[in-house]
């Protein structure tokens, strides 16, 4: 099964800082992780984008 890459974007400034390999079998909701944003200079919620 092939995995595809998706980007994680900061919820405050919108910059796409991280990428993650994702297996899309049977997934309906998007991934949400608290990570450090180098542009906001703080930990913010990052959401999966397409």
N, CA and C atoms as a LAMMPS dump frame, in Angstrom:
ITEM: TIMESTEP
0
ITEM: NUMBER OF ATOMS
150
ITEM: BOX BOUNDS ff ff ff
-5.0000000000000000e+02 5.0000000000000000e+02
-5.0000000000000000e+02 5.0000000000000000e+02
-5.0000000000000000e+02 5.0000000000000000e+02
ITEM: ATOMS id mol type element x y z
1 1 1 N 0.83 -1.185 0
2 1 2 C 0 0 0
3 1 3 C 0.876 1.251 0
4 2 1 N 0.545 2.189 -0.827
5 2 2 C 1.357 3.399 -0.945
6 2 3 C 0.967 4.421 0.109
7 3 1 N 1.96 5.092 0.633
8 3 2 C 1.691 6.188 1.564
9 3 3 C 1.887 7.492 0.837
10 4 1 N 1.105 8.492 1.194
11 4 2 C 1.268 9.793 0.567
12 4 3 C 1.722 10.798 1.609
13 5 1 N 2.295 11.889 1.155
14 5 2 C 2.767 12.923 2.061
15 5 3 C 1.685 13.979 2.235
16 6 1 N 1.551 14.449 3.461
17 6 2 C 0.665 15.578 3.715
18 6 3 C 1.415 16.579 4.577
19 7 1 N 1.079 17.838 4.435
20 7 2 C 1.755 18.903 5.171
21 7 3 C 0.977 19.239 6.432
22 8 1 N 1.708 19.684 7.462
23 8 2 C 1.089 20.177 8.685
24 8 3 C 1.255 21.689 8.707
25 9 1 N 0.145 22.412 8.752
26 9 2 C 0.172 23.867 8.708
27 9 3 C -0.173 24.44 10.079
28 10 1 N 0.49 25.522 10.43
29 10 2 C 0.242 26.215 11.688
30 10 3 C -1.158 26.823 11.66
31 11 1 N -1.903 26.683 12.756
32 11 2 C -3.265 27.208 12.793
33 11 3 C -3.291 28.717 12.987
34 12 1 N -2.202 29.325 13.471
35 12 2 C -2.179 30.773 13.694
36 12 3 C -1.681 31.548 12.479
37 13 1 N -0.503 31.175 11.943
38 13 2 C 0.047 31.952 10.821
39 13 3 C -0.178 31.274 9.472
40 14 1 N -0.513 29.979 9.448
41 14 2 C -0.826 29.295 8.204
42 14 3 C 0.368 28.737 7.453
43 15 1 N 1.584 28.882 7.985
44 15 2 C 2.76 28.376 7.278
45 15 3 C 2.838 26.864 7.422
46 16 1 N 3.272 26.216 6.347
47 16 2 C 3.391 24.758 6.337
48 16 3 C 4.803 24.387 6.75
49 17 1 N 4.972 23.987 8.007
50 17 2 C 6.287 23.768 8.584
51 17 3 C 6.739 22.321 8.554
52 18 1 N 5.819 21.381 8.598
53 18 2 C 6.173 19.972 8.734
54 18 3 C 5.478 19.154 7.657
55 19 1 N 6.077 18.013 7.306
56 19 2 C 5.418 17.065 6.414
57 19 3 C 5.455 15.694 7.068
58 20 1 N 4.462 14.872 6.735
59 20 2 C 4.335 13.575 7.377
60 20 3 C 3.832 12.572 6.347
61 21 1 N 4.384 11.362 6.374
62 21 2 C 3.895 10.288 5.52
63 21 3 C 2.639 9.708 6.155
64 22 1 N 1.556 9.641 5.371
65 22 2 C 0.255 9.259 5.909
66 22 3 C -0.316 8.109 5.094
67 23 1 N -0.841 7.1 5.785
68 23 2 C -1.568 6.015 5.152
69 23 3 C -3.05 6.364 5.211
70 24 1 N -3.69 6.565 4.067
71 24 2 C -5.064 7.075 4.017
72 24 3 C -6.156 6.014 4.1
73 25 1 N -5.825 4.794 4.442
74 25 2 C -6.844 3.759 4.528
75 25 3 C -7.748 4.01 5.736
76 26 1 N -9.027 4.233 5.477
77 26 2 C -10.062 4.373 6.515
78 26 3 C -9.852 5.554 7.443
79 27 1 N -9.331 6.672 6.959
80 27 2 C -9.182 7.877 7.789
81 27 3 C -10.202 8.908 7.35
82 28 1 N -10.888 9.51 8.325
83 28 2 C -11.89 10.517 7.985
84 28 3 C -11.523 11.891 8.531
85 29 1 N -10.938 11.962 9.724
86 29 2 C -10.6 13.27 10.288
87 29 3 C -9.135 13.605 10.03
88 30 1 N -8.815 14.883 10.123
89 30 2 C -7.457 15.346 9.874
90 30 3 C -6.626 15.302 11.146
91 31 1 N -5.332 15.111 10.962
92 31 2 C -4.4 15.029 12.08
93 31 3 C -4.174 16.415 12.68
94 32 1 N -4.19 16.506 14.006
95 32 2 C -3.921 17.755 14.719
96 32 3 C -2.879 17.489 15.795
97 33 1 N -1.75 18.218 15.743
98 33 2 C -0.643 18.006 16.66
99 33 3 C -0.127 19.358 17.118
100 34 1 N 0.245 19.468 18.401
101 34 2 C 0.893 20.69 18.888
102 34 3 C 2.376 20.588 18.587
103 35 1 N 2.887 21.528 17.78
104 35 2 C 4.291 21.532 17.398
105 35 3 C 4.821 22.962 17.46
106 36 1 N 6.136 23.098 17.389
107 36 2 C 6.764 24.414 17.448
108 36 3 C 6.758 25.054 16.067
109 37 1 N 6.283 26.296 15.991
110 37 2 C 6.296 27.068 14.748
111 37 3 C 7.457 28.05 14.822
112 38 1 N 8.379 27.971 13.865
113 38 2 C 9.544 28.856 13.902
114 38 3 C 9.198 30.282 13.498
115 39 1 N 8.054 30.497 12.855
116 39 2 C 7.647 31.847 12.471
117 39 3 C 6.902 32.553 13.606
118 40 1 N 6.07 31.827 14.338
119 40 2 C 5.379 32.387 15.504
120 40 3 C 6.271 32.351 16.741
121 41 1 N 7.293 31.508 16.729
122 41 2 C 8.228 31.321 17.843
123 41 3 C 7.542 30.818 19.109
124 42 1 N 6.561 29.907 18.925
125 42 2 C 5.898 29.277 20.057
126 42 3 C 5.226 27.983 19.609
127 43 1 N 4.805 27.176 20.566
128 43 2 C 4.092 25.936 20.26
129 43 3 C 2.644 26.257 19.908
130 44 1 N 2.224 25.815 18.735
131 44 2 C 0.86 26.044 18.283
132 44 3 C 0.282 24.744 17.739
133 45 1 N -1.017 24.749 17.503
134 45 2 C -1.678 23.602 16.936
135 45 3 C -1.428 23.572 15.425
136 46 1 N -0.944 22.445 14.924
137 46 2 C -0.701 22.269 13.495
138 46 3 C -1.708 21.249 12.975
139 47 1 N -2.378 21.6 11.873
140 47 2 C -3.384 20.731 11.288
141 47 3 C -2.921 20.214 9.937
142 48 1 N -3.384 19.019 9.607
143 48 2 C -3.037 18.393 8.337
144 48 3 C -3.719 19.116 7.183
145 49 1 N -2.966 19.383 6.124
146 49 2 C -3.523 19.977 4.909
147 49 3 C -3.384 18.971 3.781
148 50 1 N -3.92 19.307 2.634
149 50 2 C -3.838 18.388 1.502
150 50 3 C -2.547 18.548 0.744
